[in-house]
């Protein structure tokens, strides 16, 4: 599965099923307990029912009505990573097919199986095989479908059209604009927006209590801030910090994720605004070396702090635009030293623009 869900890309076997299978193979209950304890928390606490899915009640309630009326259409789920797209479709499959839902679905990750051959072989072969059970159709889940080639999507459009009586498709992606209009028009679309901080806090609180995590208030605040609406990211950070520290503080959360501390960002931005070019340049390079940071990390942290500063609108827009330009250049292989000097110059220009009447 992709980054765009509450969970990892491991296989879709139900956690309880894995544990039972493991215990049966070993013949020991303690082995099953140990196996469960070693699971990533994103799998261990993955929603089982549609009611368990965090937020998006409007989407889950609509899907429930589709199922109750036996009128499930082809589905297109899109939105940022970690917002519950794959968890929702798996919970839906359990709701329709029950405990043995895995026998009635085909799950493919299109970032791995992205060519036209997959559509012509695996998908078409599964779609052609009729199945004898009460609901009357099988389910094909295509994760990260925005990674499929244009030729594969064109072939998929025909398969969707041809086997609608026997199969329902759920197409999952991060960027809906990369899905061809012909497929979009054949699906009912649902957008999964970033999860509200309050919803993430509730689920994280449940995990903290269940796992006995010692997390300070400032550490929790940092965790929620860095999650950025991504439940998977929040749980992964929490599990990593719990493994690394007895009691997790704000500093520990930032250290564990490799993000610069807010105090460091504040120090760097103030230096670029108030100190001379050479002093600021050396200070930033020293901090990058000591903290093990990249210029991209500092730029990402600078956006929010700059928004809180008192700038004239034209100066703030100029500075934010230059930050975005520098970030883009770095992402395409730009030299850090050159980009840093250009960024320092932009900060000095922003100060001059803000000072003008």
Order of alpha helices (4+ residues) and beta strands (2+ residues): alpha-alpha-alpha-alpha-beta-alpha-beta-alpha-beta-alpha-beta-alpha-beta-alpha-alpha-alpha-alpha-alpha-alpha-alpha-alpha-alpha
